[in-house]
Amino acid sequence: MTPIQPVLEYAEATRKGFKEKANHNKDESLWSFTAILIASLVAPLFITLGTNEFVGKIIPSILSVIAAGLTSWLQLRKPQKLWAMYRSAQRNIEDQIVKFTYTIGEYKQAESPESLLAEKVAEIALNAHNEWTSVIPSPENLGTKEQSE
């Protein structure tokens, strides 16, 4: 039986997917943190130096709402954790690709290195999915409880 997709293509496509997800979550995390930091540090300056209601009250209020909203977003979505999780999966797949390519480690003794690589990549992807399901928001995480009758 011949695989539909060559095993290295499968491994590379999976690695690339994890890399893209890691980069997205890294950017989201760093952008949000930077915006929170700037909004939090600048708001008191507008209050102190504001000469009218718009500069002294409205702008700081908007900045505070932005900082609070982004803080809640980071706590709920957890892009930092997703970033680490996806980057770890990417690195684990890269490790398997190197071992497969140079026939080292468990690939040296493997009866079918191609099957072993496919199995390892699929296992890494499934483990990442299972870890992801523990990170996604749920009613329990949000502090709401379903009431029983």
Helices and strands as residue ranges (DSSP letters): H 7-49, H 53-53, I 54-58, H 59-77, H 79-101, H 106-109, H 113-135
